[in-house]
C-alpha cells in the first residue's frame, strides 16, 4: 500500500512538473525586448506574447525570406557570383568583408548571409535571380502572402531598409516555414566557417552572429539575428527546450546583448516556470566601480555555456593596472 501511494505521489509530481513546463505563468516572464513571442511549435499555440501584432522593422531577419526565395528558384548552387558595386550598402554604410570582385559559389553566399548576416552576399544572390533584384523582392512578398504573413512587407533582400517590416506573430510563421529547408537550418546554425575567397585565394574566418549557437546549453535548429537603428536588436530561433520545440521571437531590444539575455530568460522560464533575475546584458560588460584609482578593478560578466541550469553568467574580478578609457569601437 505504501509503495502504491509512493508511486502515485511520484506520478503526481511528474505531471505537475510537466504542466508547469508546458503552461508557465506569462506574468512571471519579464522581457526587455519591445515585441516578443514564445510559440509552442508542437501544440501550435503561443505561450507568451508581448505586442506580438505590432508592425515593426525587422532588419536582417529579412534574410530568412531571402534564403527561401533563393532556394525555391533552384538555381545552380555551385555557380560563382561576383560582388559588385550594386551590392555595397550606401544606405546605412554597414561594413562587409566581401570586397569588390570577390567571387563565391551561390551556396557559400547563402551560408554567409544566414550565418554571418553578410549584406553583400544577400544582395548578390538577389541580383542573380531571374529578373534581378526587383523580381526577387516581388517573390519575397508573394511568398509572405502565401504564408499568410498579412502584416509583413519586404523592400530589399538584406533588411537594411526600415521598410522591411513584420510582426512577431508573422515571424513565427516565417521561422516555421524556413525550418522546412534543410540548408537554412544548417547554414543559420553553423558556428563558424573558413572560406576561400576567389580569385585571390585569400582565406577568411566568418563567425555566426548569434553566440548561442556555440553554447552546449542550447539546442538550436534555426536562428537569425538582425540589427538596424530603426529595428533595434532582433533575434528569432527555433529551439528545443524541455524536450519541446519552441519558436522564440525577440524584436527591438535596446542593447547589444539584451536579446541574448531575453532568450536566456525565456529558456529558464520554460524549464522552471519561474522568472530569472534580470540582467541587462547577456554577454560581456565592463563596470568600473568606485575603487581608489590605484585599486581600480574590472568586473567581467561573460556568457558561459557550461553554467549550471538557470545560471548563465560567469563573473571574474581582475585588477586593472591603470584606469581604462571607454572604447571607441562598437562591441
N, C-alpha and C positions, 0 to 999 in steps of 0.2 A: 504493500500500500504506500509506504514511504517512497519507494522507488518510483511508483507511478506518479505521485504528487511532484516529485523532483523533475521528472521528465516533462510533465505538463507545465510546471513553472518555467523550466528552461525554454520550452517552445514558446511560452508566452513572452518571455524576454526577447527571443529572436524575432517574433512577429512585431513586437513593439519597436525594436531597433530598425527593422525593415521599413515599418511605417514611417518612422521619424526620418529615415534617409530619403524616402520617396516623397513625403509630404512635409518638408520642413516649413517652419513658420516664416513667411516672407518678411514679416515685421522685424525679424532678427537679422536680416541681411541689410547692411548699410554700405552702399557703394558710392564712390566718388565720381564715377562716370555720369554724365548728364542723362544719357539714354542707355538702357540695358535690358537684356532679355536672357533668361535661362530657360531653355526649351528641352523638355524630355523627348528625345527623338524616338524612343521606344514606344512611349504612350501617345506621342504626337500631341502634346499639350504643354503650355507654359507653366512653369512652377514659380517664376518670378518675372515681373515686368516693371520697368520704370520709363515712363514716357516713350513706350515702345512704338507708338504710331506717329511720333513727331518726325517730320521730314527734316533731314539734316545732311550736310555734305559728308561724304564717306571716304574721301581721299583714295589711297591705294587699295582699299577693299574692292575697288572697281576692277582690279586685275583678276579677280576670280571669274568675273564675267568675260573679261578679255581672253582668259585661258579657255573657257568653254567654247566661245565662238571660234577661236583658232582651231581647236581640236575638232569641232564639228565640220570644219572646212576640209579636213582630211588631206591637207597638203603634205608634200614630202618632208619628213622630219629631219632629213639629212641635208636639205638644200642650204647652201651658205648664203647668209643675208648680211649685207654691209650696213654699218651705222653711218647715216648721212646727216647733213646739216638740219634736215627737217625733223630729226629725232631729238635735237637739243631742246632743252627747256628754257624758252625765252619768257615764259610766264612767271615762274617762281624763282628761276635761277638755281634750281637744285643741281647738286653735283652728281657726277657719274664717273665710273672708272672705265667705261667703254668709250674710247677715243674715236674721233672721226676716221672712217675707213676700216675700223675693226670688223672682222668677219667671223661669224659663228654660225653653226647649224641652227635651224629653226628650233629644234628640240632643246638646245642649250640656252637659247634666248628665252624660251618659255620657262626653263628652270630658274634662270636668274631673275626673271620678272616676278615669279612666285616666291622664291626663297629669299632673295635679297632686295626685292621690290625695285629692280632696275627699271627706271622710267624709259631710258633709251631702248632697252630691249623690248618693252611693251609697244612702244611707238613703231619700231621697225617691223614687228610682227603685223601690226595693223596696216602699215604701208604696203606690205606684200600680200595682202588679202585681195581676192578678185574685186576690182573696182576701187581699190585703195582705201584710205582711212575713212572717207565719208560713208562708203558702203559697209565698212566694218562697224562703225558706230551705229548705223541703222540696224545691223544684225544684232548688236548688243541690246538695243531697245526692243526689237522684235522678240528676242529670247526672254527678256524680262517680262514682256506681256504674256508670253506663252506659259511662264512660270507663275502667273497671276501676281507678279510684283507690281501692284497697281499704283504704288506711290513712289516708284523708282524711275529715275531718268539718267541716262548716260550722255555725256557731252564729248568725252575723249576716252582713249583706251588706257590712259595712265592713272587717272584720278587727280591730276594736278589742277584741273578746273574745279572751282567750287560749285559748278553747275552739275557735277555728278552727285546726285542726291538719292537718299533712300530712307527707310525706317528700320528699326531693329527687327520688327516683325517680318518685313520683306527680306532682310538679310538672312534670317533664319531659313527662309525658303532657298535663298541663293546658296548657302552653305550646304544644305542637304542635296541640292541638285549637283553642285560641284563635286561632292563626295562620291558621286556615281562614276567619276572619271578617275581611273587608277593613277594616271600620270599627275593629276592635280594633287591627289593625296600624297604621292611620293615626293614630288618636287617641292610642295609647300612645307614639308616637314623634314627635308634634307638639312642636317645641321650645318654643313659647310661643303664647299666644292672647290677643287683645284682645277682651274680652267686654262687651257692653252688658247691664246688669242692669235688669230690669223690676220694678216700674213706675217706678222713679226715673229711669231713663235714665242712670244712672251707669256710667262705663266703667272697667274694671279689667284689668290685665295679669296673666295667670296663666302661670307657667313650669312646665316639665317638672321633675319631682322627680329625674330622672336626668340629670346633667350630660353623660354620654357621648353623648346623642343630638345634642348640638351639636358634637361632635368630628368633624373630617374624617377622622380615623384609623379611625373605626368605621363599619361598615355594619350598622345595627341594624334588623331588620324588626319586632320586637316587644319590649317590655320592661315591667317593673313593679317598683317599689320597695316596701318595706314597713318599718315600724318600730313596735313597742311594746316596753316594757321586757322582757316575758317572751320575746319573739321575737328581740330584738337587731335589727341592721340586716340586711335581706334584699334580694336582687336576683335577678330572673330575666330572661333575654334569649334571643331567637332572633337570631343574628347570623352574618354570613358572614365567615369567617376563612380565609385561604389558599384562596379560591375555593370553600370548602365551608361548608354550613350547620351551625351548632352551637347546641345549647341549653346555656346556662350557668345553673346554679342555685347560688346562694350564700346560705346561711342562718346566722343567729346570728353575725354579725360584731360585734365589740365596740366598734368605733369608727365615728364618723360617716362617714369616708372609707375605712374598711378594705375595704368591699365593692367600691369602685371600684379600689382598689389590687389586690385579688384578681382582679378582671376583667382588669386590665392584665397581671397575671402569667399568667393563662390564655392571653390573646392572644399574648403573647411566646413562651410555651411551645409553643403550637400552630404558630406561624410558624417557630420556630428549633429546637425540640426541647430548648432549654436553659432553665435557671432564670433568672429576673430577680432582681437584688439586692433583698432585701426592704426595703420602706419602709413604715412603719406607717400612713401616710396617703396616700391618692390625691388629696387636694385641698389645701386651704390649711391651713398650720400656722404658728405663730409660735414662735420659740425665742429666748429672751434668754440669751445666753452670759455667760461670766464676764468681761465687759469692765468697765473702770472706769466708775462711774456717769455721768460726763460724756461717755463714749465708747461708751455702750451702743448696740448695733446690733440690727436686726431682720432675721431671715432669713425670707424668704417662699418657700415651696415651693408652686408652683401647677401645676395640671394644664394642660398645653399641648397643644392638638390639632394643632399644627404641628411637634411634636418629631419627631426622627428615629426610625426604627424601633427599638423596644426601649427608647427613652428617652422618658419621659412626664412629666418634671418640668423646670420652669424655675426656677432659683434666683436670687433678687435680694437683695442685701445693701444695706441702707439705714441711714443714721444717724438715730437717734431723738433728738428734742430733749430729752426727759425720760423717765424710767422710765415704762413702760406698765403700768397696773394690769390685772389679769385682767378680762375682760369678763364681765358678769353675764348676757349674752344667749346663748342657745343658737345654735350655728353649724350 
